[in-house]
Amino acid sequence: MAPLHGEPPPATEAELDLADELGFQLVRFMRLVNRAKAQVAKQGPDGIERAAYAILFTLIHEGPQRTSKLAEALHSEISTISRQSSSLVQHGLVERTADPEDGRACLLAPTAEGLRVFEENRKTRNVWLAALLSDWPDGDRQTLMRLLDRLNVGIEKQQAQHAEDQAQPKGGTR
């Protein structure tokens, strides 16, 4: 029988064991990344909270957005996004503009200075990663990048499917 809604067939015991090991390594990875970020500093050299860079990153990669959409995308409270975006505005990294769809609302967008600071932080991250992987063979680095992309695509697809399933009315017939 074909699974409904793209649900995978039940996992084997070996697959579950491997998933458990992978889960452990992913949790370990996230802890180490968070520790590395904390060692750099809670605030960047420009006085901005590190967490606020997620807003800047999102605005640069996904374009101008309302605070509510940012909160949804970053899985944060609107009040947190509002506080952090206000700090970004005060530092000249983000600006508020009128929403063309609703003049009563505003969009947040990166400024030229925001783009410059973002690129500076990106270069710092890239130097750190390059140093970290400097003794890896090029093939291993390429494989890591390819597999991380594949994992991310899989997560994004699963999240989109979950959101679609949640949006469909419960009960009813097909």
N, C-alpha and C positions, 0 to 999 in steps of 0.2 A: 504494500500500500504506500502510495506517495505521501510524504508529509504535507500537512496543510500549512499555508502561510510561509512556506520556505523553511519550516522547522527542520532541523537536522535529525537524522535517525539517532536513536539512543547511543550514547558513547559506550565503548567497551571499557573494561576494567583497566587495560593498558593505557587507553587514551585518557581516562580519568587520572591515572597515576602521573602521566606526563603533564597533564594540565595542572595538577597539584604542584609539581616541581616548577613549572613555568610560572605559576602564580606566586610561589615563594620568591623566585628570582625577580619578578616584576616588582613585588613589594620591596625587596632589598634594593633594587635599582632606584625606585622612587625615594626611598629613605636616603640613599647616598646622594642623589641629585639635590634633594632638599638640604642636606647637610652641607654640600658644596656651595649652594646658594647662600646659606646662612653664614658660612665662613667669609664670603665676599663682603657681606654686610646686609643689614636689614634695609638700609637705605642706599641708593646708588650715589655716585659721586656728585650728582646734581641735587641731592636732597629729596628725591622722589622715593616713596615706598616701593620696594621691589614688586609687591603685588599689583601696583598701579601700571606696571609695564605690560601686564596682560591686556589692559584696556587699550593701551597704545598699539600693541601688537595686533589686536583684533581690528581696530580702526584702520590700520595700515593695510592689512590683508583682506578685509571684508568691506571697507569703505565706511563712510559716515553712517552713524547709527544713533537711535534714541537710547536714552539711559535704560529704559525697560528692556529693549532688545539685547543690549550689552549684558544686563543682569541675567537674562535667560541664557545667552550664549556662554557666559562665564560661570553659570550656576552659583550666582551670588545674590544677595539681597539688593534691592534697588538703593537702599540707604548707603550700603557699602560702596556701590558703584558711583553713586552721587558724590560721596565724600572724596573718593579717590580721583574721580574725574575733575572735581573742583580744584584739587591740588595740581593736577596736570594743566588745567586752564591757568591757574595762578602762576605756574612756572613757564607758561607760554608754549607748552608742548601740544596742547589741544585747544581748539576754539569751538565756541557754540555758534551755530548758524540756524536760521529759520528752516523748518522742515517744509519743503515745497508742497508736500501733500496736505499739511495742516499747519498753517502759519502760527497757531497758538503753541505748537510744540517746537522743540529745538533738536537739532542733530549735533552730535559731537564729531569732530573731524580733526585729524592731525594737522599741525602747522608745519611749516618748513623746518623750524627748530625741532619739532617733535620727530620729524623724519631723520634729521641729523643725529639726534640723541639715540634714536632707535638703531641707526646704522652703526654708531659707535659701540653700543652695547652688543650688537650682532657680531661685530668684528672681534670684540673681546671674547665672546662665547666661542667663536670659530677658532681663535688662537688656542683657547683652553682645550677644545675638542681635538684639534690637530695634534697638540702636544700629548694628549692622553692616548691617542691612537698611533702615535709616531712609530712605535715598534711593531705595529701590526702589518702584515703583508697587504698590499693594495687590494688583492682579491678578497681578503677577509673584510676590509673596510667596505668594499662595494657590496658584498653579501649582506653585511649588517644593515646597510642603508636600504637595500632592496627588501629585506625581510621586515624591517621596521615599517617601511611604506606599506607593505602587504598587510601587516598587522593593523596599522592605522586605517587602511581602506576597509578591512573587515569590520573593525569597530564602528566606523562611520556608517557602513551599510546596515549593521545590526541596529544601531541607534535610529536610523531613518525608518527601518521596518517597524521597530517598537513604537515610534511616534505615529506612524501610519496606523498600526493596530489600535493604538489608544484613541485615535481620532474617529475610528469607525464606530457606529452605533452598536451597542451591546444587544445580544439577542437577535431577533429577526431572522429572515431567511436569505439565502444567496441565490 
